[in-house]
Amino acid sequence: MMTLKQVKDWLKPQIKADCWKIGFYDNTKDKTICVRNLASSKNKLAIGGLSDTHSVVKGVSIVVHWNKNPDESEQTAQSIYDLFYGKEIMIDDFKVVKCDMRNDEPVSVGVDNSGVYEYVIELWITYENLIKEV
């Protein structure tokens, strides 16, 4: 099973951020990226059970809490979006076969109380199933 930590660890060397979080973030720190679960019902168990199910879907929501510069914030969010869109990648030992983006671009959720711009990227990562029934 792919975890949020694995997604965060895959992103980390590709995006320079001051703070990385899983699940929740401290909005007092600029240039923060948080990887969270996205509710999903996209997993389908194949007829024949787990051993015949060849792919798994992981729902991921990435919050980009960046800075007070709207252009820099949008460009950072777009660069993260571009790492997934249309790509077949490896996250840890998982071969990703498809990334379904929920939206056509990162979604601006405005600014926080201190004027820091925030974006959200939501996607479903379809990867090869490594777990088989015993």
N, C-alpha and C positions, 0 to 999 in steps of 0.2 A: 504494500500500500504506500503510495506517495504521500509525503507529509508536507505541511507548510514550511517546515524548516528546510527541507530539501529544495523547495522552490526558492526560498529566500537565499539559501547558500548558492544556488545556481545564478541568481540575479546579481548577487553582491559584487563579484569581480567585474561585472559589466557596467555597473552604474555606480558612480561615486556619490555616496550619501554620507551624512554625518552620523545618522542613527538608523539602525535596522531593528524592526520589531515583528513579532508574530502575535496575531490575535487582537492586540490593542496598541495604541501609541500615546505618547506623551506629547500633546500639542504645544508644549512650551519650547520644544527643540525644533529649529528650522532644519530643512533638508533631511526629513524623516520619511522612510518608506516602511509601510506596514503590510504584511501579507496575512490575509484572513480567509476563512472558509466562506464560500458562496453556496448557499442552499441549492441543492440540485437533486433532480429525480431522473437524471439522464442515464444512470447505470441500468443495464438490462441483462438479466441472467439468461443465458442461452438455454434452449431445450437441451437436456442432457446434463445440466448442472454447471458447476464452477469449472470443471475440467474442459468443458466445451466453450467456455466464455473466454474470448481471446483479447478483449479490451476492457478497460476500466476508465471511468470518467471522474476527474477531480475538479470540483468547482473552486475557483480562486478569485478573491477580490483583493486588489492591490490599491492601497491608499497612498497617494503622493502628497505629502504635506511639505511644501517646498519653501518658498520665501515670499517677499513682498513684491517681487518683480513678476508681473503676469506673463511676460514672454518667456523668461527662463523656466518658470513653473510649467507652462504648457509644453515647451520643448522637452523638458525632462520626462514628463508624463508620456509624450508621444514616442520618445526613444524607448521607453519600457514597452509600450504597446507594440512597437515595431519588432522587438525581440521575439514576440510570440506570433504575430499575425502571419499566417501562411507558411509557417516554418515547421519542419520536422527536426526536432532537437533531442538531445539526451539530457535528462535531469537525473543526476545520480546514476543509478543503473537502469532507469526506465526510459525506453524508447518512446518518445512522444510522436504519435502519428498524425495528430490534428489538434489545433487550437481553435475553438469556436469562440469568437469574440461576441460579447453580448451587445456591444454598440460599435458603430463605425469608427469611433475615435475615443480617446479618454474623455470622460464626462467631468466637466467642471462642477464642483459642488460649492463654488464661491470662495469666500474668505472666512477665516476664523475670527475670533474677537480681537486679535492683534493685527489683522490685515494680511495674514499669510494665505496664499492661494493653495487650494487643495483640488486634486483630481482623483477620480476612481476609475480603475480599469477592471472590468469583470470578464472572466473567461472560463470556459470549460476545457480542461486539458484531457484529451483522450490518449491513453498510453497502453502499451502491450501488457497484458496480464501475466505476471510472473508467478502467481500463486495458483497451485493446482490442488484439487482434492486428493486426499490420501486414501 
